[in-house]
């Protein structure tokens, strides 16, 4: 249960940072690609951790 909660927190932090820098660097094409991937990874980690948490309830 603790691993799921920690995973959700880390995933949300990575997702939030990716979205923040995606908006901040909206004029740079290369940065948009990098931060878009970072946001996707953060979302995937969040969803995976939520599934793990739900399965253990």
C-alpha positions as CSV (number, residue, x, y, z in Angstrom):
1,X,0.0,0.0,0.0
2,X,2.8,2.4,0.8
3,X,4.6,1.7,-2.5
4,X,1.4,2.6,-4.3
5,X,1.0,5.9,-2.5
6,X,4.7,6.8,-3.0
7,X,4.4,5.9,-6.7
8,X,1.3,8.1,-7.1
9,X,3.1,11.0,-5.4
10,X,6.3,10.6,-7.5
11,X,4.2,10.2,-10.7
12,X,2.2,13.4,-10.0
13,X,5.4,15.3,-9.3
14,X,7.0,14.2,-12.5
15,X,3.8,14.9,-14.4
16,X,3.5,18.4,-12.9
17,X,7.1,19.2,-13.6
18,X,6.7,18.1,-17.2
19,X,3.6,20.1,-17.8
20,X,5.1,23.2,-16.1
21,X,8.2,23.2,-18.3
22,X,6.1,22.3,-21.3
23,X,4.2,25.5,-20.9
24,X,7.3,27.5,-19.9
25,X,9.2,26.4,-23.0
26,X,6.3,26.5,-25.4
27,X,8.3,28.2,-28.2
28,X,11.2,25.6,-28.3
29,X,10.3,22.5,-30.5
30,X,12.9,20.2,-29.0
31,X,11.9,21.1,-25.4
32,X,8.3,20.5,-26.2
33,X,9.1,17.0,-27.3
34,X,11.2,16.2,-24.3
35,X,8.8,17.6,-21.7
36,X,5.9,15.9,-23.5
37,X,7.6,12.6,-23.1
38,X,8.4,13.5,-19.4
39,X,4.7,14.3,-18.8
40,X,3.7,11.0,-20.4
41,X,6.0,9.0,-18.2
42,X,4.7,10.8,-15.1
43,X,1.1,10.0,-16.2
44,X,2.0,6.3,-16.8
45,X,3.7,6.0,-13.4
46,X,0.7,7.6,-11.7
47,X,-1.8,5.3,-13.4
48,X,0.4,2.2,-12.7
49,X,0.8,3.1,-9.1
50,X,-3.0,3.8,-8.8
51,X,-3.7,0.3,-10.3
52,X,-1.3,-1.3,-7.9
53,X,-2.9,0.5,-4.9
54,X,-6.4,-0.5,-6.0
55,X,-5.4,-4.1,-6.5
56,X,-4.1,-4.3,-2.9
57,X,-7.3,-2.9,-1.3
